[in-house]
Amino acid sequence: RVRGTAHTGAASLLPNRGWLLPWPADANEALTYLSLSVGVPFSWRHQLPLFHFEYLIYTFVLAGDHEGEIWRYEIAPDAWDAVRAAPSLAALFTEWAKGLAAGVVYLNDLDGFLAVGERSHGRRDVDVLLERTPTLDPLAFPVSMPDQPLLRERQVACGVDMSCVGADRRFERFEALNEEIDAVRASLGV
């Protein structure tokens, strides 16, 4: 039995208290989520916010060479961690199901939500994933991993413009993206 309320008021069946984002009725909110798209190898406009976790947004890429992929963005100051989470929604759910079978996605007895990591909460969730399930893709799971070499390796492999996420240019690129998004907001009147 999984219980709890998500942002939309429905029970959350996603790990780490994630929720499915509704079809964007509020363009302003959807555009805010897309402002995290610094350095991605496709237009920031070619994606739809899909899932929201405490500190991650997952999007569905709608067009181009990355069409159908699921990308994740960490919501944290100075986190420039845009990266492909899975090649498709089916692949993402498959990884989560394998995590459930392996016990790294489990039902938290305290609140009835699915959680990622281990029940004792002694180690970082990403470390548990890497140690206990080395055949699974840890980037598919909604866990923070800004210090993991795997993150940077995947960014390079997926075509993220690493010059945009470097300390010397990331804020400048973020501001340029926000100016572009603000222009779209103005044209929509939001």
Disulfide bonds with the S-S distance in Angstrom:
none
